[in-house]
Amino acid sequence: MRSIQSIALLICVILCSLILLSPLAIEPVPWRGEIWLYQAIVDMHKGLSLVPSLNGLPIIGQNPVNILLLSLPGLFDILSLRLMSILMGCIVVSVVFFVSYSLWDLKSALISSILTLTSLGFILTHSTINTSLIPCSLSIIAFSLFSVVYIKESDSWWYIPAYVFAGISTITGGWSFLAFFAFGIVLLVLLDLSPKRFLKIRAMSGTIIIALILVTVYLTYRISAGHAIASSLFPDLEPTGMFSRLWLFVKYSLPWIALIIPAWIYAETTQDRGVWRTLLPAKIAFLMGAVILLFSPDYNEGYAVVGIPFSCMIIGYWMAHGFVLPAKIASARNIFLVLTGGILMGSAITAVSINPLKTFSISIPEAVPIIFFIIAALFMLYLVKNRFTSAIIYLCIGSVFVLTWSMAFLHLPGKAERPLEAVREMTTYAPLLVYRDDLMMRGYIEHAGIRPVVVGRQVVPIGQSAYLAATTDDLDKLMEGLNSRMKTDLITSYKDGDTFALIRLSMPK
């Protein structure tokens, strides 16, 4: 009977994932972050090749195995590719459910998985096609599987699939994912005060498996495609400041990030040694996810996703067992709940109100979610006052669903089309240049059916004028850099987060 109940609840969780994510996938045009990857996948289907290409040239600086794996299902349209991301999200949520159920109980499993799928980072990652999808998902699965086998002391052969997943996540995502897995294992064994367990986790087999995966794939690309493509397996990504990384960590962990504090306090102060031990893997994984995001030499948004399921497991266990805190700080529980609900409701009201405020007009469909979130915010204050703790969480979870659907049906339709229309107008100029490392613009131009001239950043036109199509987050800085080497004229530009610009380049007089 218990197994039937767990299967039924798991199916409900998967259905909730589909209900939450599917509306975000219906936009028929690729988003800005998807466009180059989508075009690369389409190009992979035109012929058998290990090397992804764009505008007829190999893509340098992006992991080729990652793009190859995304193209393997043979899907051509953007909706089907996003569905693949959603299905991967369902697998990750199922893993969270399985781990929580194996280590604790059914209630913890249900809450942990629901918190995971309603986290902003999970929604953004699994409703689009992106290069973080495969390495992040496999890294989460690898450490989760290892943790369950370790804590439950199951047959050691179950470590082997974990090592395989870790190897694939490394070859598709980079060294930081290997660091997450390897250091996570070391910390788990050491903090468990069981150094003898190093002899039982098949560490040598795992090292050989991961090394074989890395060496085999690297040599295959080195021999067949050359050094430039092989080095893209572990690219040097653009460095980013600490503040940007910290903001990404906070943003992707919303709306539940504040609750990790009381949940962590509970996990550290519990007198039950067994509970402390079963919570240890989730705590380590959450911290390691934060460490690789904040301190890794390179920068990948996917690093912010890795720790989310594990933080939700910690919070989920705390919620499932009564929101307990030490008596001295028990009153602080409501503070964290109000903070969580306040951030969510404030963000929701802002998100659904921004378009009416810009246009100074509002339709009935736009007014409905605004009214809903205002009422929900007032109702939440009532629940806090009367200490209906669980009801506050249910209200927040429901609000995430309402917000997601409101954005999908009221605010996002047609938004992806605008940059494409702007770029289509730019493609009427010739000769059209585009920077080799400007993958977003290259993707848009390819989608428009035009073959541009792909050039390096130091290009200077000789003899005749040329037109440069570029995306930038600082148009003035781009123009200043170009003006130092040549004569430039800004023909047109479109700003939507990044700026899409068409610039005429000519030799200085």
C-alpha angles and dihedrals in degrees: 000000000000092000091051090051092050092049091049092051091047090053089050090052091051090049089050089053091052092046092050100043105033097074090056091057099057097085102114095210124068116253121240092263092048103044101087093040092049092051091047090053091049090051091050089061093056093072143355107273139142091210120075117222140194127193087002094301131101115260110245122198098025123096107261095199091057092054091043092055092047089054096048097089087064095232117157107180124074095234093058092047091052089049087058089056090049091051090051087052090053089053092051092049089048090053090052089051092048095048094047092046093048094048100035130356145301096270092053090048093052095047095043093052093046091050090050096052092047094052114111095231092053092049094049093046099045100041095059139042111256142149092252095063102083102036094043095047094046092045091053091047093047096053093040092054092046091050095052093047091047098046095041091042091227126170108308091228087077088071089070097072089048090056091048092052090047091052093050092047089053096048090048099039111024142250095310091070090053089050090051092053100038098044089042090058093047093050092046093055095042097046089046085060090231108118089159088068088074085078092055104046095074090242093166092052090048092050091050093047094050092043092050092051093049097043095043095050094042094050091046091057094038092055099037102036108018137242098301094059094039091053088055088071087077103022126185099243124205113281116241133195124258093246092057091050093048091049091050090051091052094043096050091047094055136153096017101042095103091056093061088077099062091035090053091048089053092048092052098043100044113120093211108099091196093055092046090052095049091049092050098085093051092049092049093047092049092051093045090051089054092046096053090047096048101035108025113121089233130044129234125163087219090071088071091058099054097074097043100086091048094051088050090052091055092047092043093054091048092051094045091055099052107279087273121185132171111280094247093062101025091115090061090070092082091049092059092044092051090047091051094046093042093053091047097046093042092050092046095050090047093048096050094041100049097083095048089048092051094049097034089228135092134197127209093254089052092047094053098069091042091055091044094055094045090053090043091053092051091046090051090057088053091051092049092049091052093040096239090159100172092046090058090057092047089051092050092049091049090048091056089056092048092047093049093050092044091054092045097051104028111029110023104049110108094005094107090053095062099071089045091054090049092051092046089060090051092053091066088077123083144240088030119196128193130181116252093230093047094094095165094058092041089054094050093048091048089049089053089057097247126129107217130192106260112214142170125258093258096058118137121189116240124201101350139035121266134191122237119204110198143162119218141162091217114039094178092055091048092050092047091053092049093046090058089065107027147000114281137188123188106228100179141336139191124199122206106146091308120040120245107206138180112204128183112223124200139159114275115254 
